[in-house]
Amino acid sequence: MKSLKLGIVLFTLVLCISGFTLSTFALNSNNTKQNEVYCKNFQSGIFVNTCSSGHSSKFKRLNGIQIQEYGSYYLREKNHWTAACAYTNTLLGTNDPEIRDYIGNSIHIKMINVTKVSYRTQEDDNSDANTFCEVKKVGEIDPSSIL
């Protein structure tokens, strides 16, 4: 009789744990899907970028081109989406003499901590979690614009 009760208790416990695991999986799956919906909102628009390094800039992104401005400098980048919440920026041109040598180089970026209006960047090539940028969407851009 004791072994039957123990079996029932263990079976119930396994069901509860399995249900919790499945519920957690479903919840994480929904969060991932929600992030993907939010991430699509950042494929075009006007953004403010504030980085942990102290760098800040404003940029416009449209039709695979991104123009970033900071002080009297600019970066022109090719923006290629590799996943719903990941993209690659390739430097096409700049008037910043400290960065000219990097024309043609790319950085791979994942979007994390995604909300309706902002996200945090995480560079694939950088293992330092303390190096990031906060990107906030501050406006839309006319789809007929040319960057």
C-alpha distance (Angstrom), angle and dihedral (degrees) to the residues before:
residue distance angle dihedral
M1 . . .
K2 3.82 . .
S3 3.79 91.1 .
L4 3.83 90.3 50.9
K5 3.84 91.1 52.3
L6 3.80 90.6 45.6
G7 3.81 89.5 49.8
I8 3.81 91.5 50.7
V9 3.82 91.3 47.8
L10 3.82 91.8 48.8
F11 3.82 92.0 45.6
T12 3.82 90.5 50.0
L13 3.81 90.5 47.4
V14 3.81 91.4 50.7
L15 3.81 90.5 49.9
C16 3.80 91.3 49.6
I17 3.79 92.7 48.3
S18 3.82 91.8 46.0
G19 3.79 90.4 48.8
F20 3.80 90.6 49.4
T21 3.80 91.3 48.5
L22 3.80 92.1 48.6
S23 3.80 91.0 45.8
T24 3.79 90.6 49.7
F25 3.81 90.5 48.0
A26 3.81 90.6 49.8
L27 3.81 91.0 47.8
N28 3.82 92.1 49.8
S29 3.79 89.7 45.6
N30 3.82 90.3 52.9
N31 3.83 90.8 48.3
T32 3.80 90.2 51.2
K33 3.81 91.4 49.2
Q34 3.82 90.7 47.2
N35 3.81 90.4 50.5
E36 3.82 89.7 50.8
V37 3.81 89.9 53.1
Y38 3.80 90.8 49.0
C39 3.82 92.7 45.2
K40 3.81 91.8 59.7
N41 3.82 86.8 61.9
F42 3.81 89.1 67.6
Q43 3.82 98.9 56.5
S44 3.80 89.7 93.7
G45 3.77 136.8 14.8
I46 3.79 144.4 71.6
F47 3.80 116.9 -58.0
V48 3.79 142.9 -175.2
N49 3.80 115.1 -142.6
T50 3.84 122.4 -159.9
C51 3.80 117.3 178.9
S52 3.78 133.5 -161.7
S53 3.82 87.3 -122.2
G54 3.80 90.1 65.3
H55 3.81 94.0 -105.0
S56 3.79 115.2 134.1
S57 3.77 130.1 179.7
K58 3.76 145.6 155.7
F59 3.78 121.6 -124.5
K60 3.78 142.7 -178.4
R61 3.80 121.9 -146.1
L62 3.80 125.3 -167.6
N63 3.80 137.3 146.3
G64 3.78 94.2 -5.3
I65 3.81 96.0 -49.3
Q66 3.78 125.2 106.7
I67 3.82 125.3 -169.2
Q68 3.79 114.0 -165.7
E69 3.81 120.7 -168.7
Y70 3.80 128.3 -166.5
G71 3.80 122.9 164.6
S72 3.80 106.8 -38.1
Y73 3.83 92.3 -28.3
Y74 3.78 133.2 92.9
L75 3.79 138.8 -169.3
R76 3.80 122.1 -153.5
E77 3.79 110.7 -157.0
K78 3.79 138.8 179.0
N79 3.80 107.8 -127.7
H80 3.82 114.4 -154.0
W81 3.81 120.0 -179.5
T82 3.81 110.1 -140.7
A83 3.83 96.0 176.1
A84 3.79 137.7 -3.5
C85 3.82 91.3 -82.8
A86 3.81 102.2 22.2
Y87 3.78 135.4 72.0
T88 3.78 144.5 167.3
N89 3.79 123.5 -129.3
T90 3.80 117.2 -158.2
L91 3.80 117.2 -166.7
L92 3.82 109.1 -123.1
G93 3.80 99.6 171.6
T94 3.79 146.4 -21.3
N95 3.78 142.8 177.7
D96 3.83 91.1 -143.6
P97 3.82 106.2 109.2
E98 3.82 91.7 -155.6
I99 3.79 91.8 58.8
R100 3.83 103.3 37.4
D101 3.81 91.8 96.2
Y102 3.82 89.0 63.4
I103 3.81 96.7 60.7
G104 3.79 107.0 131.6
N105 3.82 93.9 26.4
S106 3.79 121.2 119.7
I107 3.78 136.6 -150.3
H108 3.80 123.6 -156.5
I109 3.78 115.1 -141.2
K110 3.80 133.8 -168.3
M111 3.78 120.2 -160.7
I112 3.81 113.7 -132.8
N113 3.82 133.9 171.5
V114 3.79 87.7 30.7
T115 3.82 119.8 -172.6
K116 3.80 131.3 167.7
V117 3.81 91.9 -85.7
S118 3.81 107.7 21.6
Y119 3.77 148.1 29.5
R120 3.78 140.4 -176.0
T121 3.78 120.9 -122.5
Q122 3.77 125.3 -130.6
E123 3.80 116.8 -173.0
D124 3.80 113.7 -139.7
D125 3.81 91.4 -143.5
N126 3.80 94.5 51.2
S127 3.81 119.5 75.9
D128 3.83 92.9 -174.1
A129 3.82 105.9 105.1
N130 3.80 88.7 -166.5
T131 3.82 91.2 67.0
F132 3.79 109.4 81.6
C133 3.77 145.2 120.0
E134 3.78 129.6 -130.9
V135 3.80 111.1 -138.5
K136 3.79 119.7 -163.5
K137 3.79 124.5 -173.2
V138 3.79 109.2 -132.2
G139 3.78 101.4 171.1
E140 3.75 151.2 -7.5
I141 3.76 125.3 -101.0
D142 3.80 126.3 -136.1
P143 3.83 106.2 -102.4
S144 3.81 90.1 -139.4
S145 3.83 91.2 59.1
I146 3.78 120.7 113.4
L147 3.79 117.5 -142.4
